[in-house]
Amino acid sequence: MSTLSLRLPDSLHKGVKDLASREGISINQFVATAVAEKMSALMTEEYLQERARRASRQAYEAALAEVPDVEPDEYDRL
């Protein structure tokens, strides 16, 4: 595990402290979770962009053509 010195504005520090306390976790755990969530969001965006680059309109239309043209079941209607 690494140590990180972090400077936060007083108002942000107070908010983190209050939220961590409300959640029953340490400030360290709160910040680690927040960083992990942000990393996950950014990595997901990169993953989806890479998948989009490999996409093919022709392959999409071919897959869509395989879907039967039927009305949805009653429970599945909007």
C-alpha positions as CSV (number, residue, x, y, z in Angstrom):
1,M,0.0,0.0,0.0
2,S,1.2,3.5,-0.8
3,T,0.9,6.7,1.1
4,L,-0.4,9.8,-0.6
5,S,-0.3,13.4,0.7
6,L,-3.3,15.2,-0.6
7,R,-4.2,18.9,-0.2
8,L,-7.9,19.7,-0.2
9,P,-9.8,22.9,0.3
10,D,-11.2,23.1,3.8
11,S,-14.8,22.9,2.6
12,L,-14.1,19.7,0.5
13,H,-12.2,18.1,3.4
14,K,-15.2,18.8,5.7
15,G,-17.6,17.4,3.2
16,V,-15.5,14.2,2.8
17,K,-15.1,13.9,6.6
18,D,-18.9,14.3,7.1
19,L,-19.8,11.8,4.4
20,A,-17.3,9.2,5.5
21,S,-18.6,9.5,9.0
22,R,-22.1,9.1,7.8
23,E,-21.1,6.0,5.9
24,G,-19.2,4.6,8.9
25,I,-15.9,4.5,7.0
26,S,-12.6,6.3,7.2
27,I,-11.7,9.2,5.1
28,N,-9.0,7.0,3.5
29,Q,-11.6,4.4,2.6
30,F,-13.9,7.1,1.2
31,V,-11.2,8.6,-1.0
32,A,-10.0,5.2,-2.2
33,T,-13.5,4.3,-3.2
34,A,-14.1,7.6,-4.9
35,V,-10.8,7.2,-6.9
36,A,-11.7,3.6,-7.8
37,E,-15.2,4.7,-9.0
38,K,-13.7,7.5,-11.2
39,M,-11.1,5.1,-12.6
40,S,-13.8,2.6,-13.5
41,A,-15.9,5.3,-15.2
42,L,-12.9,6.5,-17.3
43,M,-11.8,3.0,-18.2
44,T,-15.4,2.0,-19.2
45,E,-15.5,5.0,-21.5
46,E,-12.2,4.0,-23.1
47,Y,-13.4,0.4,-23.5
48,L,-16.6,1.5,-25.2
49,Q,-14.7,3.9,-27.5
50,E,-12.5,1.1,-28.5
51,R,-15.5,-1.2,-29.2
52,A,-17.1,1.6,-31.2
53,R,-13.9,1.9,-33.4
54,R,-14.2,-1.8,-34.3
55,A,-17.9,-1.5,-35.0
56,S,-19.3,-2.1,-38.5
57,R,-22.6,-0.8,-39.7
58,Q,-22.8,-3.8,-42.1
59,A,-22.3,-6.3,-39.2
60,Y,-25.0,-4.4,-37.1
61,E,-27.5,-4.6,-40.0
62,A,-26.8,-8.3,-40.6
63,A,-27.4,-9.0,-36.9
64,L,-30.5,-6.9,-36.9
65,A,-31.8,-8.8,-39.9
66,E,-31.7,-12.0,-37.9
67,V,-34.2,-10.6,-35.3
68,P,-37.7,-11.9,-36.0
69,D,-40.3,-9.2,-36.9
70,V,-42.9,-10.1,-34.2
71,E,-44.9,-8.1,-31.7
72,P,-43.5,-8.3,-28.1
73,D,-45.3,-10.4,-25.5
74,E,-47.9,-8.4,-23.5
75,Y,-45.7,-8.2,-20.4
76,D,-42.8,-6.8,-22.5
77,R,-44.8,-3.9,-24.0
78,L,-44.4,-0.2,-23.0
